[in-house]
Amino acid sequence: MLNARRWRLLFSQNRLYFWTISGVAIVVANEKLHLSIAIYKIVDRRGSDK
């Protein structure tokens, strides 16, 4: 019984950790995506100037 409780606690902590990592990963990916779009637009603008 004690073991099950310990595993459940461990699982809930890991789940919180997992969601935190996922949240950070999503934010980082979002920032990289915006950066990529910004770079693409700058490059595209330069290309259309020629």
N, C-alpha and C positions, 0 to 999 in steps of 0.2 A: 504494500500500500504506500509506504514511504517512497519507494522507488518510482511508482507511477506519478506521484505528486512532484517529485524532483524532475522527472522527465518533462512533465507538463510545464513546470516553471522554466526549465531550460528551453523548451520549444517556444514559449511565449517571448522569452528574452531574445532568442534568435530571430523570431519573426519581426520583432521591433527593430533589431539590428538590420535585418534584410530590407525592411521598408525604408529605413534611414538611408542605407546604401543606394537603394533604387531611386529614392527621391533625389539624392545628390547626383546620381548618374543621369537622371532625366534632365535636371537643371544644366549640367555640364553639356550634355548632348544638344540641348536647346540653344545654349550659348554658342556652341561650335557651329550649329546650323545657321544661326543668325550671322555669325562671322563669315561663314562660307558664302551666304547669299550676298552679304555686303561686298566681299571681295569679288564675287562673280559680277555684281552690278558695276563695280569700278572698272574691272577688266572689260566688260561689255561696253561701257561708256567710252573707254579709250579706243576700243576697236571701231566704234561707230564714228569717232572723230576723224579717223583716217580717210 
